[in-house]
Amino acid sequence: MLLRFAENLGFNFCAVTVAMPQQVTSINTLQINNYPDEWNRQYEQRKFSSIDPITAHCNQSMMPIVWNETLYEKAPHVWQALQEQGQISPLELYEHFGYIFYAASHLSELFARTLPKQSMKPDQPHLSPRELEVLQLSAGGKTAYEISKTLRLSERTVNYHVQNVIEKLNVCNKISAVIAAARAGII
């Protein structure tokens, strides 16, 4: 369904990976793409994932990224291989960013629902009262700027609390922190 959605938006190729943090090894990574079989084989055989800057970016962020030559300065042979497959233009991404971000967010949520329930409740990280306030406001869709005005803090302090929560919950971004906190019953 996601691949058809990307095709209908006009993208030639689409790839989505949903993975758990490295500490959780019993859950398989969900990988979906419509790249040619030959490219997928080559990518795996040549272990491109270990040097691919797109993979490195996606391990840290849920935001889409545009392929360009500058990004692949340290892996020019991967760039050359990608050029043979085609690439997304910045204009395409700009035109369709909202749709893709919406679909990727919902795919992550659907994947999270399929995970087995934990039989034992893991120790919940201790969040300070201020971190909880920031997290609850973030869950309500507030930006760091809006939270800073509500709590009468600097935006930098809000971002400091957000970063602490991200580290304590062992996730990669604010959205993941809100989801993890909600699933753990923290908020």
MORAKA-V692464 format. One record per residue. N is the residue number from 0. RES is the residue in one small letter. PHI is phi as a letter, one per 20 degrees, with the letter a starting at -180 (NA if undefined). OMEGA is omega in radians with two decimals (none if undefined). D_CENTER is the distance of its C-alpha to the mean C-alpha in Angstrom with 2 decimals. Layout:
n = <N,N>
res = <RES,RES>
phi = <PHI,PHI>
omega = <OMEGA,OMEGA>
d_center = <D_CENTER,D_CENTER>
//
This chain:
n = <0,1,2,3,4,5,6,7,8,9,10,11,12,13,14,15,16,17,18,19,20,21,22,23,24,25,26,27,28,29,30,31,32,33,34,35,36,37,38,39,40,41,42,43,44,45,46,47,48,49,50,51,52,53,54,55,56,57,58,59,60,61,62,63,64,65,66,67,68,69,70,71,72,73,74,75,76,77,78,79,80,81,82,83,84,85,86,87,88,89,90,91,92,93,94,95,96,97,98,99,100,101,102,103,104,105,106,107,108,109,110,111,112,113,114,115,116,117,118,119,120,121,122,123,124,125,126,127,128,129,130,131,132,133,134,135,136,137,138,139,140,141,142,143,144,145,146,147,148,149,150,151,152,153,154,155,156,157,158,159,160,161,162,163,164,165,166,167,168,169,170,171,172,173,174,175,176,177,178,179,180,181,182,183,184,185,186>
res = <m,l,l,r,f,a,e,n,l,g,f,n,f,c,a,v,t,v,a,m,p,q,q,v,t,s,i,n,t,l,q,i,n,n,y,p,d,e,w,n,r,q,y,e,q,r,k,f,s,s,i,d,p,i,t,a,h,c,n,q,s,m,m,p,i,v,w,n,e,t,l,y,e,k,a,p,h,v,w,q,a,l,q,e,q,g,q,i,s,p,l,e,l,y,e,h,f,g,y,i,f,y,a,a,s,h,l,s,e,l,f,a,r,t,l,p,k,q,s,m,k,p,d,q,p,h,l,s,p,r,e,l,e,v,l,q,l,s,a,g,g,k,t,a,y,e,i,s,k,t,l,r,l,s,e,r,t,v,n,y,h,v,q,n,v,i,e,k,l,n,v,c,n,k,i,s,a,v,i,a,a,a,r,a,g,i,i>
phi = <NA,f,f,f,g,f,f,f,f,o,f,f,c,b,c,c,c,c,c,e,g,f,f,e,d,e,d,f,f,e,c,c,b,d,f,g,g,f,f,g,f,f,g,f,f,e,l,f,g,f,c,f,f,f,f,f,f,f,f,d,b,e,f,f,c,e,f,b,f,g,g,d,g,e,c,f,f,f,g,f,f,f,g,f,e,o,b,e,e,g,f,g,f,g,f,d,g,g,f,f,f,f,f,f,f,f,f,f,f,f,f,f,f,e,f,f,f,f,f,d,f,f,f,e,f,e,d,f,g,f,f,f,g,f,f,f,f,f,f,e,n,f,e,g,f,f,f,f,f,f,e,l,c,f,f,f,f,f,f,f,f,f,f,f,f,g,f,f,e,l,c,d,b,f,f,f,f,f,f,f,f,f,f,e,m,f,c>
omega = <3.13,3.14,3.10,3.09,3.13,3.10,-3.14,3.07,3.11,3.11,3.06,-3.07,3.11,3.06,3.11,3.06,3.05,-3.07,3.08,3.05,-3.05,-3.13,-3.13,-3.03,-3.08,-3.11,3.11,3.06,3.08,3.13,3.12,3.00,3.10,3.08,3.09,-3.14,-3.13,3.12,3.13,3.10,-3.13,-3.13,-3.13,-3.11,-3.10,3.09,3.14,-3.08,-3.12,-3.12,-3.08,3.14,3.08,3.11,3.12,3.12,-3.06,3.05,-3.11,-3.00,3.04,-3.11,3.07,3.14,3.13,3.07,2.99,-3.03,-3.13,3.14,-3.06,-3.13,-3.11,3.14,-3.05,3.13,3.06,3.10,3.14,3.13,3.12,3.14,3.12,-3.11,-3.05,-3.10,3.12,3.11,3.09,3.13,3.11,-3.12,-3.13,-3.10,-2.98,-3.05,-3.10,3.13,-3.10,3.14,3.11,-3.12,-3.12,3.12,-3.14,3.08,3.11,3.14,3.11,3.11,-3.13,3.13,-3.12,-3.11,3.13,3.11,3.11,-3.14,3.08,3.12,3.10,3.08,3.11,3.11,3.11,3.07,3.12,3.10,3.14,3.10,3.09,3.10,-3.13,-3.13,3.13,3.10,3.07,3.12,3.10,3.07,-3.12,3.06,3.10,3.12,-3.13,3.12,3.14,3.13,-3.13,-3.06,-3.12,3.08,3.01,3.10,3.12,3.11,3.09,3.13,3.06,3.13,3.11,3.14,3.09,3.13,3.13,-3.14,-3.12,-3.14,3.10,3.10,-3.02,-3.14,-3.05,3.14,3.12,3.12,3.12,3.14,-3.13,3.13,3.12,3.14,-3.13,3.13,3.13,3.09,none>
d_center = <19.17,15.81,17.52,20.54,18.66,17.32,20.91,22.43,20.53,22.11,19.48,21.15,18.19,14.84,12.50,9.68,8.72,7.84,9.05,10.60,11.39,14.21,16.83,16.51,18.22,19.79,16.83,16.27,13.07,12.83,13.10,14.43,15.84,19.13,19.97,23.59,24.48,26.03,22.88,20.95,24.00,24.27,20.64,21.18,24.77,24.19,21.18,19.21,15.89,17.43,18.10,15.72,14.19,11.50,10.50,10.92,8.79,5.72,6.79,6.75,4.45,2.60,6.33,8.49,10.95,14.60,16.43,19.53,22.18,21.69,18.20,20.00,22.99,22.65,22.14,24.57,25.36,21.79,22.08,25.47,24.25,21.52,24.27,26.20,23.50,22.87,20.01,18.41,20.30,19.14,21.27,19.63,16.16,17.87,19.80,17.09,13.98,14.53,15.06,12.04,9.69,11.98,11.98,8.29,8.37,11.61,10.82,8.48,11.47,13.98,12.73,12.92,16.41,17.59,17.19,20.65,21.92,22.64,26.42,26.75,25.08,23.38,24.41,22.45,21.73,24.18,22.85,25.44,26.77,25.30,21.78,22.25,23.50,20.59,18.13,20.30,20.51,16.75,16.65,19.27,17.14,18.96,17.88,18.91,21.99,23.00,22.60,24.70,27.39,27.44,27.73,29.82,27.66,26.53,23.05,22.72,23.69,21.15,18.35,20.08,19.95,16.27,15.65,18.14,16.52,13.10,15.30,17.55,15.06,13.37,9.73,7.37,7.63,10.22,8.83,8.05,11.47,13.17,12.23,13.33,16.37,17.36,17.26,19.31,21.70,21.37,21.09>
//
